[in-house]
């Protein structure tokens, strides 16, 4: 019965989250990890919890702990890369997200995350490349296309930005209006 202790703590943490008590949930996830150090799900859940609370240093540590247990998990690498990006550690985020897409080239969120990281570094050309890859995988992803249009505007390529706005106008009027308002460009 003692070997199930980690699951009891894990589900108690989930209950604490339902009750909107993240501090108690974090303690329970940590107890689950203490009971079973190889319990990657508790480490990942702790990472998500810290990320939602914007405690990025703790989220990074938790995701790294999960990756030490499951090193070839593209989704976990994405989570770590996302948190690093949110913490403005853009170069490190790119390195982690490159590993994610090496494991899963169809991971559109990882391509998108790399685009955001390159944008954070001010490299709009590389950001545009990443957003194109994300949009190729998910053609109706308004977030990737939104960022792509802005990357083209930042590079002075307004014709390409207009073409992207036209593409978005085919399926998302709200994002289209937002792009027109923000860029001053109309669909081409």
Secondary structure, 3 states (H helix, E strand, C coil): CHHHHHHHHHHHHHHHHHCCCHHHHHHHHHHHHHHCCCCHHHHHHHHHHHHHCCCHHHHHHHHHHHHHHCCCCHHHHHHHHHHHHHCCCHHHHHHHHHHHHHHCCCCHHHHHHHHHHHHHCCCHHHHHHHHHHHHHHCCCCHHHHHHHHHHHHHCCCHHHHHHHHHHHHCCCHHHHHHHHHHHCCCCC
